[in-house]
Structure formats: structure tokens, C-alpha cells
């Protein structure tokens, strides 16, 4: 017996329409991003009373893929040729650089030449970009990976959106952003009512669009709702490579340096200079861990003119040197920092 939701969904459906997704599961992919993409398809099929969506799990070797929480998934296929009407979604996670192998890149490029739609979920956008398939396109990736992505892929128009659809290329920021992307696709295929009903089944009450950003607002993040403090922090975050002096920051928001100092001490228990330094060091750590940039280039990208000063500040904050953080002594004698 059909539920009222199923009857309503069937009435709004366009009969005969079917679509297949190929989920390319990279090693150590994120389960949440993957589940957030596949579950809306399953629920849509349930509501429509037919197999409007099909999917297959693919991966290098074609046997098994293990996600970052240790769960293993049996694969339906390896890196085989698929049909032109298929949509490939690359599911990334931790250590995506290592998981982005030559066979994976070659397969994506080959399928892209045949005109297939390709997207990246979570850090899967890195793999799609590495294949050269996001050049000139708008894209997004998890906020933690944005700094390294910007450094490596200058031809990609990176945004801070929850998800992005640009032509036949898609990307999501990770986590629950996959749900938003799939609801957008379901709405385009079967109408807003179906997509909204799928969201209701998921208890997903706040459907986001590609205009929504992935990170919380500055006041929410820092737990303080002070407009001038938020303005200053926004300026700091936008000027990591070329830091602005506290005096100039104070002038920009219409207060004295002393007032700015008091504001930071009161709400954040640190000076503006200290807070700014922590932002720069945080970006430096991301670049060290996620890219193969030389340590001196990381220092320059984070506003440190002196390599020795960068090393000293980094060690004081993280109790280790930039080189030990990365776990390598690379960079050569001309770029090696003091340790």
C-alpha cells in the first residue's frame, strides 16, 4: 500500500526518466559526503515508486574501497568505460593527494573527453582539478583545503559555496553539502515538490543553495557579535600574505589602536597582533600538510618575510618546526629553514 507521500510524488513524476550515477570511491573517502549523495537518490526512488536513479560503486582495482572510518565497500566495477549519459561523482576524503593516482586521473580524463558530467564530493574536487577538468570553472572544496587548493590550481575559480554546478562539472564542500547538491539535481529532474519531500524524509529542514557559504559567519565562529570586531577579523582573514598593521586595521573601522587592543582583549583574550599571527600560522600549517610547496614559499604565502622568523613563530605556537610538521627535510639547501 502506497503512502500519501508516494502517491503525491508519483503524480508529479515525469515517467520513463532514468539517470545513473557512478560513485568513484577514492581510498580513505569520507562516508558522510558519500552517504549524503546516495541516500537522496534511494529515497527519491522510493517516493516515485520506480528506479528513477541507478548507481554503481567504482574504484581502482574494482574490488573494495575503504573509507576514512574504516568501513569497507564492495565495488561494482573498476575503471571501465561507462555510458555517455552517466554522471561520475568522485568521493574524496583524507590524504586525497595519495589517493589521486595516475590510473584514476587517466580514467577521468578519458571519460571527460566523451562529454560525461563529472563532480567531486568533499576533497574529490581536488582529484577532478588535478585531472585538469575544473580549469576555467567555478568550484568549491572543504574550507580546510581551500588554502592549498588556491595555491595549486590557479586556473580554477574557487568559491566558498556549499556546492557549485558549472556546466557539466560539480563540486561540494563535503559533509552534508552532498545532500544539497543531490536535492538540486532531483528538483531539476522531477520538480521542487519531489526534492522537498526527499528533504522531509531526511529530516533535512534547511535546504541550501549554491549561494550559501560553507563556513559559519565570523560572529558565530568566534562567539561574539560585535560588528567592528567582525570587520577587523574579516580583513585579517582576507590579508594573510600581506598583513595589515593593527594601526591601519583600527583606522579602517573608525577606532584608535588602543580601542582595538581593548576590544580583542575583552572578547578574545589576546591582542590583535597575536590573533593575526595565529591565523597566519594556521594557514601555514594547512599548506605544509596539504601541499608540496617549499617551506620558504609557505612562509612567504603567510606573510613572513624572514624564514627564520617563520620557523621561530611556528615552533613557539605548535611546539615543532615546519620541517618536522611535514615529516620531511625537503626543499634543498637554498630553501631550508633553521630548525
C-alpha positions in Angstrom: 0.0 0.0 0.0 1.4 3.4 -1.0 1.8 6.2 1.4 0.3 9.7 0.7 3.8 10.9 0.1 4.4 8.2 -2.5 1.1 8.9 -4.3 1.8 12.7 -4.4 5.4 12.0 -5.7 4.1 9.7 -8.4 1.6 12.3 -9.6 4.3 14.9 -10.0 6.8 12.5 -11.7 7.8 12.5 -15.3 7.5 8.8 -16.3 10.3 7.0 -18.0 13.1 9.3 -17.0 16.1 7.4 -15.6 19.6 8.5 -14.6 22.7 6.6 -13.5 25.5 7.8 -11.1 29.0 6.3 -10.9 30.4 6.9 -7.5 34.2 6.7 -7.8 35.4 5.9 -4.2 38.9 7.0 -3.6 40.9 5.4 -0.8 40.0 6.9 2.6 36.9 8.7 1.2 34.5 10.4 3.6 31.4 8.3 4.4 29.2 11.3 5.3 29.7 13.0 1.9 29.1 9.7 0.1 26.0 8.8 2.1 24.7 12.3 1.7 24.8 11.9 -2.0 23.4 8.3 -2.4 20.6 8.4 0.2 18.6 11.2 -1.5 18.6 9.0 -4.7 17.4 6.0 -2.8 14.6 8.0 -1.2 13.6 9.5 -4.5 13.2 6.1 -6.0 11.1 5.0 -3.0 8.8 8.1 -3.3 8.5 7.7 -7.1 7.8 4.0 -6.9 10.3 3.2 -9.6 14.0 3.2 -10.3 14.4 6.7 -11.5 18.0 6.6 -10.3 20.6 3.9 -10.5 24.1 3.9 -9.2 27.3 1.8 -9.2 30.3 2.0 -7.0 33.6 2.2 -8.8 37.2 2.3 -7.8 40.8 1.4 -8.8 41.1 -2.4 -8.8 37.3 -2.9 -8.8 37.2 -5.0 -5.6 36.9 -2.9 -2.5 37.2 0.7 -1.2 37.8 1.6 2.4 36.6 4.9 3.8 38.2 7.1 6.4 36.3 5.5 9.3 37.5 2.0 8.4 34.3 0.7 6.8 34.8 -1.3 3.6 32.6 -1.2 0.5 32.4 -3.8 -2.2 32.8 -2.2 -5.6 30.6 -2.9 -8.7 33.3 -2.1 -11.2 36.8 -0.9 -11.8 38.0 2.0 -14.0 36.0 0.8 -17.0 34.3 2.7 -19.8 30.8 4.0 -18.9 28.0 5.4 -21.0 27.8 9.0 -22.0 24.6 9.6 -20.0 26.3 8.6 -16.8 27.3 11.1 -14.1 30.6 10.5 -12.2 30.9 11.7 -8.7 34.4 11.4 -7.2 34.2 10.8 -3.4 37.4 12.1 -1.7 38.5 12.2 1.9 41.7 12.3 3.9 45.1 12.1 2.1 43.4 12.8 -1.2 46.7 13.6 -2.9 47.9 10.0 -2.3 44.5 8.6 -3.5 44.7 10.6 -6.7 46.6 8.0 -8.7 47.6 8.1 -12.3 45.1 5.4 -13.3 42.3 7.5 -11.7 43.4 10.7 -13.4 43.6 8.9 -16.8 40.2 7.4 -16.4 38.6 10.8 -15.5 40.3 12.5 -18.5 39.2 9.8 -20.8 35.6 9.9 -19.7 35.6 13.7 -19.7 36.7 13.7 -23.4 33.5 11.7 -24.1 31.4 14.5 -22.6 30.4 12.9 -19.3 29.3 15.0 -16.4 31.9 14.8 -13.5 31.8 16.1 -10.0 33.8 16.0 -6.8 32.4 15.4 -3.4 34.4 16.8 -0.4 38.1 16.6 -1.4 37.1 14.8 -4.6 37.2 18.3 -6.2 41.0 18.1 -5.8 41.1 15.0 -7.9 38.9 16.5 -10.6 41.0 19.6 -10.6 44.2 17.6 -10.8 42.8 15.9 -13.9 42.5 19.4 -15.4 38.7 19.2 -15.6 38.0 22.3 -13.5 40.2 24.8 -15.4 38.2 27.9 -16.0 35.3 26.6 -14.0 33.8 27.7 -10.7 34.3 25.1 -7.9 34.3 24.6 -4.2 36.1 22.3 -1.7 36.0 21.9 2.1 37.2 25.1 3.8 40.1 23.3 5.4 41.5 22.5 1.9 40.9 25.9 0.3 44.3 27.4 1.0 46.2 24.6 -0.6 43.7 24.3 -3.4 44.2 28.0 -4.3 47.9 27.6 -4.4 47.9 24.6 -6.6 45.0 25.3 -9.1 45.3 28.9 -10.2 43.0 28.4 -13.2 40.1 27.2 -11.1 37.6 29.9 -9.9 37.3 28.7 -6.3 34.3 29.8 -4.2 33.3 29.3 -0.6 29.9 28.0 -1.7 28.3 24.8 -0.2 28.2 23.3 -3.7 28.8 24.5 -7.2 27.4 23.4 -10.6 29.2 24.9 -13.6 28.1 23.3 -16.8 28.8 19.6 -16.6 31.1 20.0 -13.6 30.0 19.8 -10.0 31.7 20.1 -6.6 30.7 20.1 -3.0 32.3 21.4 0.2 31.9 18.0 1.9 29.8 16.8 4.8 26.1 17.4 4.4 26.7 19.6 1.3 26.2 16.5 -0.8 22.6 16.4 0.2 22.1 19.9 -1.1 23.7 19.1 -4.4 21.5 16.0 -4.9 18.3 17.8 -3.9 19.2 20.4 -6.6 19.6 17.6 -9.1 16.4 15.8 -8.1 14.5 19.1 -8.3 15.8 19.7 -11.8 14.9 16.1 -12.8 11.5 15.7 -11.1 10.4 19.1 -9.7 10.8 21.0 -6.4 7.9 19.1 -4.7 9.8 15.8 -5.1 13.0 17.3 -3.8 11.3 18.9 -0.8 9.6 15.6 0.0 13.0 13.8 -0.1 14.4 16.5 2.3 11.4 15.9 4.6 12.2 12.2 4.6 15.8 13.0 5.6 14.6 15.4 8.3 16.6 18.0 6.4 14.8 21.2 7.2 17.2 23.9 5.8 18.0 23.2 2.1 20.9 25.3 1.0 21.6 26.7 -2.5 24.8 27.4 -4.3 24.6 30.9 -2.9 25.1 29.7 0.6 28.6 29.6 2.1 30.0 26.6 3.9 31.5 28.3 7.0 29.7 29.9 9.8 29.7 33.7 10.0 32.6 35.3 11.8 30.3 36.3 14.8 29.1 32.7 15.1 32.6 31.2 14.8 34.1 33.4 17.5 31.0 33.5 19.6 31.0 37.3 19.7 28.5 39.7 18.0 30.5 42.9 17.7 30.3 44.5 14.2 33.7 46.2 14.3 35.5 43.2 15.7 33.9 41.1 12.9 35.1 43.6 10.3 38.6 43.5 11.6 38.8 39.7 11.6 37.4 39.6 8.1 40.1 42.0 6.9 42.7 39.8 8.7 41.4 36.6 7.0 41.5 38.3 3.6 45.0 39.6 4.0 47.2 36.7 5.1 50.0 37.1 2.6 50.3 40.9 3.1 49.3 41.5 6.8 47.8 44.9 7.7 49.2 46.7 10.8 46.9 46.9 13.8 47.0 50.7 13.5 45.7 50.5 9.9 43.0 48.0 10.9 41.9 50.3 13.7 41.7 53.2 11.3 39.7 51.2 8.7 36.9 50.5 11.2 37.0 54.0 12.8 38.7 53.5 16.2 42.0 54.0 17.8 44.7 51.3 18.2 44.2 51.3 21.9 40.4 50.8 21.5 41.1 47.9 19.1 43.5 46.3 21.6 40.9 46.6 24.4 38.2 45.0 22.1 40.4 42.0 21.3 41.4 41.6 25.0 37.8 41.8 26.2 36.3 39.4 23.7 39.1 37.1 22.6 41.6 37.3 25.4 44.5 38.1 23.1 46.0 41.1 21.3 45.1 41.8 17.6 48.7 41.0 16.7 48.5 37.6 18.5 45.2 36.7 16.8 46.5 37.7 13.4 49.6 35.6 14.0 47.5 32.6 14.9 45.5 33.0 11.6 48.7 33.1 9.6 50.2 30.1 11.3 47.0 28.1 10.9 47.2 28.7 7.1 50.9 27.9 7.1 50.1 24.5 8.8 47.4 23.7 6.2 49.9 24.4 3.4 52.6 22.4 5.0 50.3 19.4 5.5 48.4 19.6 2.2 50.8 20.8 -0.4 54.4 20.1 -1.6 55.2 23.8 -1.5 58.7 24.5 -0.2 58.8 25.8 3.4 60.1 29.2 2.3 57.2 29.6 -0.1 54.8 28.7 2.6 56.4 31.3 4.8 56.0 33.9 2.1 52.4 32.9 1.4 51.6 33.6 5.0 53.2 37.0 5.3 56.6 36.0 6.8 59.5 37.8 5.1 62.1 36.1 7.1 62.3 32.2 7.1 64.0 32.2 10.5 61.2 34.3 12.0 58.6 31.9 10.5 60.4 28.9 12.0 60.6 30.6 15.4 56.9 31.7 15.5 55.8 28.2 14.2 57.8 26.4 16.9 56.5 28.7 19.6 52.9 28.1 18.6 52.9 24.4 17.6 55.9 23.1 19.6 57.5 21.8 16.5 59.3 23.1 13.5 57.8 23.5 10.0 60.1 20.7 8.7 59.2 18.3 11.5 55.5 19.1 11.0 55.7 17.9 7.4 57.9 15.0 8.3 60.5 15.7 5.6 63.8 17.6 5.2 62.9 18.5 1.6 63.4 21.9 0.0 67.1 21.8 -0.7 69.9 23.8 0.9 68.8 27.1 -0.5 65.3 26.9 0.9 65.8 25.0 4.2 64.8 27.0 7.3 66.6 26.9 10.6 65.2 24.1 12.8 
